[in-house]
């Protein structure tokens, strides 16, 4: 019983700690702002029709993500139904709102259940999926940097401590000594205990994961994969940038400034906090204030867009995906 209690406690902590952290960041940001002024902006200055027009782009991007995932699964010899992939991807985001990063495990579990595909192989394809996203965000940030060098130069001049912190970390020889030590330790551990049942199970799991990752090299439709990736991130960008036109103080900023804000917000989404609460607000507000907006205007934009897109809309289509999966597979479930 004590082991079960420890396991439950650990799971609760993994859920509660990120949420508390996000809420704390959110409170620290907005306690310095006049919330009444923000609410006045939301009541009088926001074009809610434009906010509504942005929503289909986010949904379509996630549907295209399901089609891209299908390209990674098919080289493994499976042909899952696209409707299941779509609902699993949509539900993924709903689950992540409650349990950060558990949504990825949930969608693999659902496809394993309804399509009879090994979980570890699905996990491998999901890692490839996320690597593609990581590369995409990196390219977006690099592109926004190249097209807006004066802005970033001014930002680093105003915050020299950020540059100094990164320089001190990556110029330290101890970082590379530690990384090399970890690699050597893992290699020695494996050589000594490679016949151990637990180690063999880990090795087999990693092998299945690697087979999923290799699907990117086995795909016959690599160009389609790249095309889908471009569509996904173009959809996410429009999802975010169209909202600039809903506020009088952001409509003039232009697509290149929108690209900076979008890239930085995408980095914030990578932080494992439910719904990116607090972290997303902090990043977007900092960038918008760097463009010359007041803290009130930047806070109003971040609060409005995040609440509508990241919380309400994501929760809606996420819940739909979670509920729709067992319904479309009810015959299979009965069998």
C-alpha positions as CSV (number, residue, x, y, z in Angstrom):
1,X,0.0,0.0,0.0
2,X,2.9,2.4,0.9
3,X,4.3,1.9,-2.6
4,X,1.0,2.7,-4.2
5,X,0.7,5.8,-2.0
6,X,4.2,6.9,-3.0
7,X,3.3,6.4,-6.7
8,X,0.0,8.4,-6.4
9,X,1.9,11.1,-4.5
10,X,4.5,11.3,-7.2
11,X,1.9,11.6,-9.9
12,X,0.1,14.4,-8.0
13,X,3.3,16.3,-7.5
14,X,4.1,16.0,-11.2
15,X,0.7,17.6,-11.9
16,X,0.5,20.1,-9.1
17,X,4.1,21.5,-9.1
18,X,4.0,22.7,-12.8
19,X,0.5,24.2,-12.2
20,X,1.5,26.0,-9.0
21,X,4.6,27.3,-10.8
22,X,2.5,28.6,-13.8
23,X,-0.1,30.2,-11.5
24,X,2.7,31.8,-9.4
25,X,4.3,33.3,-12.6
26,X,0.8,34.5,-13.7
27,X,0.1,36.1,-10.4
28,X,3.5,37.8,-10.2
29,X,3.0,39.3,-13.7
30,X,-0.6,40.5,-13.3
31,X,-0.4,41.7,-9.8
32,X,1.7,44.7,-11.0
33,X,-1.0,45.5,-13.6
34,X,-4.3,47.2,-13.2
35,X,-6.7,44.5,-14.0
36,X,-9.6,46.9,-14.3
37,X,-7.8,48.7,-17.1
38,X,-7.2,45.3,-18.8
39,X,-10.9,44.4,-18.5
40,X,-11.8,47.9,-20.0
41,X,-9.7,47.1,-23.0
42,X,-11.3,43.7,-23.4
43,X,-14.8,45.2,-23.3
44,X,-14.2,48.3,-25.5
45,X,-11.2,47.7,-27.8
46,X,-11.1,44.1,-28.8
47,X,-12.6,43.0,-32.1
48,X,-13.9,39.6,-31.0
49,X,-14.9,38.6,-34.6
50,X,-11.2,38.7,-35.6
51,X,-10.4,36.6,-32.6
52,X,-13.0,34.1,-33.7
53,X,-11.7,34.1,-37.3
54,X,-8.2,33.0,-35.9
55,X,-9.6,29.8,-34.3
56,X,-10.1,27.6,-37.4
57,X,-6.4,28.0,-38.3
58,X,-5.3,26.4,-35.0
59,X,-7.8,23.5,-35.4
60,X,-6.8,22.9,-39.1
61,X,-3.1,22.8,-38.1
62,X,-3.8,20.1,-35.5
63,X,-5.8,18.1,-38.1
64,X,-2.8,18.3,-40.5
65,X,-0.6,17.1,-37.6
66,X,-2.7,13.9,-37.6
67,X,-2.0,13.4,-41.3
68,X,1.7,14.0,-40.8
69,X,1.7,11.4,-38.0
70,X,0.1,9.0,-40.4
71,X,3.1,9.3,-42.7
72,X,5.4,8.3,-39.8
73,X,3.3,5.3,-38.8
74,X,2.8,3.7,-42.3
75,X,6.4,2.7,-42.9
76,X,6.0,0.5,-39.8
77,X,3.5,-1.6,-41.7
78,X,0.3,-0.2,-40.2
79,X,-2.5,1.7,-41.8
80,X,-4.5,3.4,-39.0
81,X,-7.7,5.1,-39.7
82,X,-7.2,8.9,-40.0
83,X,-10.3,9.7,-38.0
84,X,-8.7,8.0,-35.0
85,X,-5.5,9.8,-35.5
86,X,-7.3,13.2,-35.8
87,X,-9.3,12.6,-32.6
88,X,-6.2,11.3,-30.8
89,X,-4.2,14.4,-31.7
90,X,-7.0,16.7,-30.7
91,X,-7.5,14.9,-27.4
92,X,-3.8,15.0,-26.8
93,X,-4.0,18.8,-26.3
94,X,-7.0,18.5,-24.0
95,X,-5.2,16.0,-21.8
96,X,-2.1,18.2,-21.7
97,X,-4.2,21.0,-20.2
98,X,-4.7,18.9,-17.1
99,X,-1.5,16.7,-17.1
100,X,1.4,18.4,-18.9
101,X,3.1,16.1,-21.4
102,X,0.8,13.2,-20.5
103,X,-1.2,13.9,-23.6
104,X,1.5,12.4,-25.8
105,X,1.4,9.1,-23.8
106,X,-2.4,9.2,-23.9
107,X,-2.7,9.5,-27.7
108,X,-0.2,6.6,-28.2
109,X,-2.2,4.5,-25.8
110,X,-5.4,5.2,-27.6
111,X,-4.0,4.4,-31.0
112,X,-2.5,1.2,-29.5
113,X,-5.9,0.2,-28.2
114,X,-7.9,1.0,-31.3
115,X,-5.4,0.3,-34.1
116,X,-3.4,-2.5,-32.4
117,X,0.0,-0.8,-33.0
118,X,2.8,-1.5,-30.4
119,X,3.0,1.4,-28.0
120,X,6.8,1.7,-28.2
121,X,6.8,2.0,-32.0
122,X,4.1,4.7,-31.7
123,X,6.3,6.4,-29.1
124,X,9.2,6.4,-31.6
125,X,7.1,8.1,-34.3
126,X,5.9,10.6,-31.7
127,X,9.5,11.5,-30.8
128,X,10.1,12.1,-34.5
129,X,7.0,14.2,-34.6
130,X,8.3,16.3,-31.7
131,X,11.8,16.5,-33.2
132,X,10.3,18.0,-36.4
133,X,8.5,20.6,-34.2
134,X,11.7,21.4,-32.4
135,X,13.5,22.0,-35.6
136,X,10.6,24.1,-36.9
137,X,10.6,26.3,-33.8
138,X,14.3,26.7,-34.1
139,X,14.1,27.7,-37.7
140,X,11.2,30.2,-36.9
141,X,13.3,31.8,-34.1
142,X,16.4,32.0,-36.4
143,X,14.3,33.5,-39.2
144,X,12.7,36.0,-36.8
145,X,16.2,36.9,-35.6
146,X,17.7,37.4,-39.0
147,X,14.7,39.6,-40.1
148,X,14.8,41.6,-37.0
149,X,18.5,41.9,-36.0
150,X,18.1,45.6,-34.7
151,X,15.3,44.5,-32.3
152,X,17.3,41.6,-30.8
153,X,20.5,43.8,-30.6
154,X,18.6,46.4,-28.6
155,X,17.0,43.7,-26.4
156,X,20.3,42.2,-25.5
157,X,21.9,45.6,-24.8
158,X,19.0,46.3,-22.4
159,X,19.4,42.8,-20.8
160,X,23.2,42.0,-20.8
161,X,22.7,39.5,-17.9
162,X,20.9,37.1,-20.2
163,X,23.8,37.0,-22.7
164,X,26.3,36.6,-19.9
165,X,24.4,33.7,-18.3
166,X,24.3,31.7,-21.6
167,X,27.9,32.5,-22.3
168,X,29.0,31.3,-18.8
169,X,27.1,28.1,-19.1
170,X,28.2,27.0,-22.6
171,X,31.8,28.2,-22.3
172,X,32.4,26.2,-19.1
173,X,34.6,23.1,-19.6
174,X,32.8,21.4,-16.7
175,X,29.6,21.2,-18.7
176,X,31.3,19.1,-21.3
177,X,33.2,17.1,-18.7
178,X,29.9,16.3,-17.0
179,X,28.2,15.2,-20.3
180,X,31.2,13.0,-21.2
181,X,31.1,11.4,-17.7
182,X,27.4,10.6,-18.1
183,X,28.0,9.0,-21.5
184,X,30.9,6.9,-20.1
185,X,28.9,5.8,-17.1
186,X,25.9,4.7,-19.2
187,X,28.3,2.7,-21.5
188,X,30.0,0.9,-18.6
189,X,26.7,0.2,-16.9
190,X,25.3,-1.3,-20.0
191,X,28.4,-3.5,-20.6
192,X,28.3,-4.9,-17.1
193,X,24.5,-5.4,-16.8
194,X,23.5,-6.0,-20.5
195,X,22.2,-9.5,-19.7
196,X,20.0,-8.3,-16.8
197,X,16.3,-8.7,-17.4
198,X,15.5,-5.1,-16.6
199,X,18.3,-3.7,-18.8
200,X,17.3,-6.0,-21.7
201,X,13.7,-4.7,-21.4
202,X,15.0,-1.1,-21.6
203,X,17.2,-2.1,-24.6
204,X,14.3,-3.7,-26.4
205,X,12.1,-0.6,-25.7
206,X,14.8,1.7,-27.0
207,X,15.1,-0.4,-30.1
208,X,11.4,-0.2,-30.8
209,X,11.5,3.6,-30.2
210,X,14.5,3.9,-32.6
211,X,12.6,1.9,-35.3
212,X,9.9,4.5,-35.0
213,X,12.3,7.4,-35.2
214,X,13.9,5.8,-38.4
215,X,10.5,6.0,-40.1
216,X,11.5,9.5,-41.3
217,X,14.2,7.9,-43.4
218,X,12.0,5.1,-44.6
219,X,9.2,7.4,-45.7
220,X,8.5,7.5,-49.5
221,X,6.7,10.8,-49.1
222,X,9.3,13.0,-47.4
223,X,8.2,16.0,-49.4
224,X,4.7,15.6,-48.2
225,X,6.0,15.3,-44.7
226,X,7.8,18.7,-45.1
227,X,4.7,20.2,-46.8
228,X,2.5,19.1,-43.8
229,X,5.1,20.5,-41.4
230,X,5.0,23.9,-43.2
231,X,1.2,23.8,-43.2
232,X,1.1,23.0,-39.5
233,X,3.4,25.9,-38.5
234,X,1.8,28.3,-41.0
235,X,-1.5,27.5,-39.4
236,X,-0.2,28.1,-35.9
237,X,1.4,31.4,-37.0
238,X,-1.9,32.6,-38.5
239,X,-3.7,31.4,-35.4
240,X,-1.5,33.7,-33.3
241,X,-0.8,36.6,-35.7
242,X,-4.4,37.3,-36.9
243,X,-5.1,38.3,-33.3
244,X,-2.8,41.3,-33.8
245,X,-5.6,42.8,-35.9
246,X,-8.1,42.5,-33.1
247,X,-6.3,45.1,-31.0
248,X,-5.7,48.8,-32.0
249,X,-2.3,48.7,-30.4
250,X,-0.9,45.7,-32.2
251,X,-2.6,45.9,-35.7
252,X,0.3,48.1,-37.0
253,X,3.2,45.8,-35.9
254,X,3.5,43.8,-39.1
255,X,4.0,40.2,-39.9
256,X,7.8,40.2,-39.0
257,X,7.2,41.5,-35.5
258,X,4.4,38.9,-35.3
259,X,6.9,36.2,-36.2
260,X,9.1,37.2,-33.3
261,X,6.2,37.1,-30.8
262,X,5.0,33.8,-32.3
263,X,8.5,32.2,-32.1
264,X,9.0,33.3,-28.5
265,X,5.5,32.1,-27.5
266,X,6.2,28.7,-29.2
267,X,9.3,28.4,-27.0
268,X,7.1,29.1,-23.9
269,X,4.7,26.4,-25.0
270,X,7.6,23.9,-24.7
271,X,7.8,24.5,-20.9
272,X,5.8,21.7,-19.2
273,X,3.1,23.8,-17.5
274,X,-0.6,23.2,-17.9
275,X,-1.9,25.3,-20.8
276,X,1.4,27.3,-20.6
277,X,-0.2,29.4,-17.9
278,X,2.1,32.2,-16.8
279,X,5.1,31.2,-19.0
280,X,3.2,32.1,-22.2
281,X,2.0,35.3,-20.7
282,X,5.5,36.3,-19.5
283,X,7.1,35.6,-22.9
284,X,4.5,37.4,-25.0
285,X,4.2,40.4,-22.7
286,X,8.0,40.8,-22.6
287,X,8.2,40.7,-26.4
288,X,5.3,43.1,-26.9
289,X,6.7,45.6,-24.4
290,X,10.0,45.3,-26.4
291,X,8.0,46.6,-29.4
292,X,7.0,49.7,-27.3
293,X,3.6,48.6,-26.0
294,X,2.6,49.6,-22.5
295,X,2.5,46.8,-19.9
296,X,-1.3,47.2,-19.7
297,X,-1.8,46.8,-23.5
298,X,0.7,43.8,-23.6
299,X,-1.0,42.2,-20.6
300,X,-4.5,42.7,-22.2
301,X,-3.3,41.0,-25.4
302,X,-1.7,38.1,-23.7
303,X,-4.6,37.5,-21.3
304,X,-7.2,37.7,-24.0
305,X,-5.5,35.5,-26.6
306,X,-4.3,32.9,-24.2
307,X,-7.7,32.6,-22.5
308,X,-9.6,32.2,-25.7
309,X,-7.1,30.1,-27.7
310,X,-5.0,28.2,-25.2
311,X,-7.6,27.5,-22.6
312,X,-11.2,27.7,-23.9
313,X,-10.8,26.6,-27.5
314,X,-8.1,24.0,-26.7
315,X,-10.3,22.6,-23.9
316,X,-13.3,22.4,-26.3
317,X,-11.7,20.6,-29.2
318,X,-9.5,18.5,-26.7
319,X,-12.6,17.3,-24.9
320,X,-14.3,16.6,-28.2
321,X,-11.4,14.4,-29.3
322,X,-11.4,12.5,-26.0
323,X,-15.1,11.8,-26.2
324,X,-15.2,11.1,-29.9
325,X,-12.6,8.3,-29.9
326,X,-14.6,5.7,-28.0
327,X,-17.8,6.7,-29.9
328,X,-16.3,6.1,-33.4
329,X,-14.8,2.9,-32.2
330,X,-17.8,1.6,-30.2
331,X,-18.2,-1.5,-32.4
332,X,-14.6,-2.5,-31.9
333,X,-14.9,-1.8,-28.2
334,X,-17.8,-4.2,-27.9
335,X,-15.9,-6.9,-29.7
